[in-house]
Amino acid sequence: MEIQTTRFGPVTVEEGEIYLFPEGILGFPGISRYVLLPHPRGGAFSWLQAVDYADLAFLVCPPQSFKPDYRVGVRPEDLGLLELSGLADGLVLVILSVQQQPKCLTANLKGPLIFNPARRLAKQQVLD
């Protein structure tokens, strides 16, 4: 299928590449379908692009890029929602914010995104 994006123009994705966020992302509760797109310049960065909203995309990367000892505590019921037996079977990414200074990024380590690549389910885990 082809999705429209503000940043990349039309992008062709397979249905099987779409992640479902049943609970949405904080601040965007009604938007549940996203796809991970590689960053055009490569590296650890990716874009989490909303399938149904061309102008909604989040810059994401593995949290270890910022904090090598970063760990996520996940309750068993959250793993169950994602149909994961453990985090080792999943993928954890964090949303980045680009500040006014172009080379200054901040990572939301309090709200990591947990993905189950096998089942295409995802969830934002809000940490205490």
N, C-alpha and C positions, 0 to 999 in steps of 0.2 A: 504494500500500500504506500501511497505517497502522502507525507504530511508536510504542511507548510510551516516554515520557521522564519522568524524575523532575522536571525543572525546568519543562517546558512542557506536561505531560500528553500525550494522544495527538496525534501530528502525522502528517499525510498527506504522503507524498513519492512521487515517481515512481521507478520502478526506475532510470531513467536519471540520477537525481540522486545515486545512491550511489557513493561512491569506494571502491575496493579498495586496501588497504594490504597487498600480498603478504607483506611482512616484519613487519607490525604496527608498533606504536609502542613505543618503549623503555619497558619495564616492563609492556607489555600485548601480548605476542607472539601470543597466540591470537585476538586480536580484530582482524578485518581489514576490516569493513564500517562505513563512517562516512558521514554526510551533513553538509554545511555548512548551518547554519541562521542566518538573520540575527539579530542581537541585537535584542531587543524595543524597545530605545531607539534603534536605528539607529546611525549612525556607522560607524567603521572596524572595530568588533568584530563577531565572529561566534562561533557555537558549533559545534564539531566534535563531533557527537553520534554515539555508537556505535549502530548500528542494532539490534544484538541484546542490548544491555545498557542498560536504561533509566537506570541511575544513573551511567553513564560519559559525561562530556562535558568537553571542553576549551575554555576561552575562548581565542580566537585572533585575531590581527590581522596586517596587513602589518608587517614589521620596520621599514620606513621611518618608521612612526609614532613609533618610539623612537630610531632611529638612521638619519638620512637617507642616510648614505653606506654603509649596510650592503650587502655583497655576499656571495653564496654561491659557493664553489668546488665545482663538481660534475664528477666524472670522467665520461668518455664512456660507460663501462659503466653508470653510474647513470642517465644520460639514456636509454640504450638500454632499461633495465628499465622506464622510464616511457613509452617510445615517444615521446620528445621529441627534436627536432632541436637545440634550444637552450633555455635558460631563458626567453628572450623569449616562447616559446610556452606557458610554464607560469605557475603562480601560486605564490608563496612566502608562507607565513604562519608565524608563530611562536606557540608556546604561552605563555600568560600565567599567572602565579600571583598570586592575590589574597592579600595579606599580612593580618596581624591588623588593621592600620589600613586601613579600607575604601578609602581613596583611594590606597593604595600598591600598585602593580603591579610585577612584574618579568617580563621577557621572556626566554625561553630562546633566546638567539641562537646557542648552540652546537648546537642540535638543530632547525634549521628543517624545516618540512614543505613538500615540493615536490609540486605537483599538476599533472596533465595533464588540464585540463577537457574536452578533446575525447575522450579515451579513458577518462576516469574512473579513472585510476590515480594512486596517491600513494605517497610514501615519506618517512620521516623521515631526513634527512641528518645524521649525526653528524659534526661538524667537529672537527679537531684543535685 
